[in-house]
Amino acid sequence: MDLKQLAYFVRVAELGSFTRAAIALDVAQPALSRQVRLLEVELRQNLLTRNGRGATPTEAGKLLLEHGRGILHQVERAREELGRVRGALAGRVAIGLPPSVAKVLTVPLVREFRKRMPEATLSISEGLSVGMHEALANGRLDIALLYNAGPSPELELTPLLEEPLFLVQRRSGKTAARARSIALRELAALPLVIPSRPNAIRMLVETEMAKLGCQLQVALEIDGVAAILDLVEDGAGSAVLSHNAVATSAHPQAFALRPIATPGLRSKLTAAMSSQRPATLTQTSVLQLIQQTARSLLAPV
């Protein structure tokens, strides 16, 4: 069995599409289709059901997918073990970071990664928690930092830290950068610029306010921290964000942060990996590096 053919099949099965798999693998779609078909001929089994919506594994395909992931993982582990004989970790690790976290972590993380693992390669992309959860499931990401991730049989979660959330308002006159606290119940009277569901912060705020019998007053639904802060600065409303999200913005001095109390809101940042694929040694090392870097640079203020 050709390992390249097996890897191609696994990626098509995980992504559910020859087109998406060809893009992810950076190969021409006809070549990808041909290699998967050769694998089917060798095994004398139809592995994928092809239709207008994509490709789904047959019963034989599901069985091979389960074995294929393990085989490819073992091959990667063998390469890494050989690399360790030379005194180095090898392989590629794909990481997903929330935008506000990426601004703080990317440069120091890459710098330390190159120093510790010069023979390995690192891929970093930004995304929202929902999209990154899906990318972990289909193999496009090896590690993702997620906010308020709930327990899932598909994920292995490593808690990193908790960040208090603040009410963020436009700063005017002599208003202090850190203004007096505000009760969570009082947020119901304020027009908010907030991400759409199922954003982690949106769901947290709504859930905690519902416990108090209150509802959000949503002025605008905007997915993107930079755009939210631009609108707050322009007077469109207030926002609920972490200190880090504001501190890494283009104009942090334009905002006043008010601590939210009775009860306070805390957003939990977690490192997630797929439980369907055992972590390689390089991935485990990168996870440890992320833990160290995040806890030193993203500690609550």
N, C-alpha and C positions, 0 to 999 in steps of 0.2 A: 504494500500500500504506500503510495506516494504521500509524503508529509505535506507537501504544498497543496495537493488536491484535498487532503483532509482539512487543512487550515482554511482553504477556500470554502469548502462545504460548511464548516462550522460557522464562518462569518455570514454566509448567505442565510443559513437556518436561524441564526440569532437576529439578524436584521430583517428577515422576512422579505427580502428583495434582492435580486441580482444587481439592480441599478445602485442601490445604497451600498451594497457590499463592494461593488467595483470602485465606487468613490472612496470608501473607507480603506480599501486595500491598494488603491492607486494603480489599478490594472484595467485594461480594456474589457468591457463587458463581454464581447464575443469570446475572448480568451478565457475569461472566468467561467462562462457557461460551458465551454469545451472541456475544461479541466474537471468540472463537476460531473459532466456527462461521462467522461472517461472513468471516473471513480465508480459511477453507477454500473457501467459496463463490466468493470473488473469484479464488482461485488454481485453482479447479476440481480440487482435490486433497484427499484425506483426509490430514491431517497427524498425527493422533493415533489410536491404537487405544484405545478406551475399554472398560474391563472392571471387574469388581468390585474388583480390587486397585488400580485407579488408571488412569493413562493413559501409554502408551508411544509414542514417535514411530514413524511408518511410515518407509519408505525416503525418501519425499518430505519427511517431517517432519525426519528426520536431516539432510538436505541444507539445509533452511531453517534449522534450528537452527544449523548451522555458519555460514551466511551471516548469520543474524539477530544472532548475538553480535557479529560484526564490524560490522554496520550500526549497532547500538545503541552500540557502543563509539565509532564515528566520530562519531555524533551527540553523545555526551557530550564527546568531545574538542573538537568544534566549539563547544559551549557554554562549555567551559573557555577555549578560545582567545579567544572573545568577552569572557569575563570578564577575561582578562589585558589586553585592550585598555583595560578600565576600571581595570586595576592590581590585580586581585584574582583569586584562585583560587576556583572554585565547584564544586558537586556534593556528593554524599553519599558518605561512606566508612564502611563497617561493619568494626569491629575485634573480634576475639575474643582474650581474655586468660585465662590460667590464674588461678584465684582468688587465689593468693598473690602473683602479679605484679600483679593488678588492684588490690590493696590499696595497693601502693606507687606504681603508675604513673598510675592513673586521674585523680586531681586535678591533678597537675602537667602531665600530658599534655593534658587538656582546657583548662587555663588557657593553655598555650602555643599550642594549636590555635586558640582563639578570638582570640588576639592576632595570629597570623600569617595566619589564613584566616577572617576574619569573615563572608565570604559563602558559606562551605562549611558543611556539617552533618556531625556525627560521631555514630555509633552504636557503643556499646561493650557487649559482652556477655561474661559469664564462662562458661567451659566447660572440659572435659577435652580433651586433645589429639586423641583419636580422634573425638569429636564435631565438633571444629572442623575437622579434616581433611575430613570429609564436608560441612560447611557451606561450605568453600572450593570444593569441587567443584560444588555445586549453586547457587552464587551468593549464598547468604545472607550470606557474609562476603567482604570484599575482602582483608583482611590478618588473619593469626592468628599469635600467638606460640605455638610448639610446643616441647615438650621432646623432645630426642633424635629428631628427625625424620630418617628415612632418605631417601636419594635416591629421587625419584619423577618420572616424566615428566609427572605432573599438576601438580607444584608447582615454583615458583621459590623457592629458599631463600637467605636472607641471614643468616649467622651473627651473633649478637649478643654472647654471652658464655658462659663456662663457670662453673658454680657447684660448689664441692666439696660433697659430701653428708656428713652427720654422723649418728652414732647418737644418737638423742634419747631420754633417759631421765628419769624423774621425779627431781627434785632433792630431796634430803633432808638435814637437818642442816646441816653446814658444807660440803657438796659444792660445789665451784666450778662456776660457770656453764660454763666450758670445761675439762672434765676431761681426763685422760690419753687418749692415742690408743688405738685398738683395731684389731687386725688383722682384715681382712675375713673370714678363716677363722673367727674367734671368733664371728661373728654366728650361725653355725649352732647355737650352744648357747643362743641367746636367743630367747624367744617374741616374735614381731614382730606389731605391728598395722600392716598394710600394705594398699595398694589392691589391688583385684582386677585380673587381666589384662584387657586389654593396657595397663594404665597404664604410662607411660614409665619411672618410677622402679622399679616392680615388675619390669619386663622387664630393666632394666639390672642390678639387684641379682641377680636370678636368673641372668642370663647370666654375670656375672663370678664368682659363686660356683660355678657349674657348671664353669667353667674350672679351679677349684681342687679339683673333685671333692666339693663340699659342696652341701647342700640347705638351703633356708630352713625354719625352724620357725615356721609361720604360726599365730599365736594367733587373730587375727581379720582378716577382709578387710573393709575400710571404705573407701568412695570419698568422700573429703572430708577436707581437711587439718584443719579445725576439729574434726571428730568424732574423727579419729585422735589429735590432741593431747589432747582431753578424756579419751580412754580411757587414754592414757599417763599423764596426771596422776592418773587414778583407779587406776593400778597394774595395768592389763590387760596391759602388755607394753612393749616399746620400739618405736621407729619409725626409719625412715631418711628424712631430709628435709634440705632446704637450710637454711642459717642464716636466710635471708630468711623462709622459711615460719614459723619459730619466732619471729623478731623481730617479725613483724606479727600474732602471735596475741594473744588476749585476756590471757593470763598468761605472758609470756615468762620471767618470773623463776621460774616453777615447774619449769623444765627445765634439765638439764645436757646439753651437747653434747660428744660425744667424736669427734674426728677419726678417720676411717677410713683405715687405712694398709695398705701391703703387700698388694695394691695399693690406692691411693686410688680413690674413686668420684667422678666429675665428671659433672654433668648439663649438657647443652648446650642453651641456649635459642636458638631460631632464629625469624626472621620469615619467614612463608610467604605466598606469593600464588599464585593459580591461573595456570598457564602457558597455560590455554585462553582467557584474556581478557587482552589486553595492558593494562598498567596505564595509567590516566589520569594526567594531570599532578598532579591533586590527590592521588591515591593515592600517587604517587611522593614527593610532598612530605610526606605523612603518614608514610610509611615512614622517610624521613630523620629526621623529628621523633622517631619511636619509637626509632630507633637512638641518637640523641643522649640522649634521656631515660633509656632503659634503661641505657646504659653509665655514666651519671652517678649513677643512683640504685640500680642493682642490682649494682654492682661487688662481687666476692667479698670477704668479710671475712677 
